[in-house]
Amino acid sequence: MKEKIAALLVKYPFLKWATNRFVLVTLFFIVWLLFFDTYAYYDHRTIDKEIHKLEDNRDYYQGEINSDDKNIKKLYRKEEVERYAREKYYMKRENEDIYIIDSDKEYTSEK
């Protein structure tokens, strides 16, 4: 048996280094920390991705809140409330006609 091991060590010299108990223990702990521990690398990656997604959502909603605050500050004036009601809800005054013109289409004049 010892002869077979000696023959393998001569043929493959890295086995002497790889079978060292300190190397094996170190490799075991590295594998343990990377894959099986509570603070594993894979778990950190998934948590970091989720944190990044949540931060993007936070930035988006913060921007929406800021734009809504600006719109709310505008609506303190009576003229702005009237303009908003006319544009969004097509409200009108008494004895007034409203014509909605779709400006997205191009109209060509016929000769």
Contacts in CASP RR format, 6 or more apart in sequence:
PFRMAT RR
TARGET T0000
AUTHOR 0000-0000-0000
METHOD contacts of the structure
MODEL  1
MKEKIAALLVKYPFLKWATNRFVLVTLFFIVWLLFFDTYAYYDHRTIDKE
IHKLEDNRDYYQGEINSDDKNIKKLYRKEEVERYAREKYYMKRENEDIYI
IDSDKEYTSEK
8 15 0 8 1.000
9 15 0 8 1.000
9 16 0 8 1.000
17 23 0 8 1.000
18 24 0 8 1.000
33 39 0 8 1.000
33 40 0 8 1.000
33 41 0 8 1.000
34 40 0 8 1.000
34 41 0 8 1.000
34 42 0 8 1.000
35 41 0 8 1.000
35 42 0 8 1.000
74 80 0 8 1.000
75 81 0 8 1.000
75 84 0 8 1.000
85 91 0 8 1.000
86 92 0 8 1.000
86 98 0 8 1.000
90 98 0 8 1.000
90 100 0 8 1.000
92 98 0 8 1.000
END
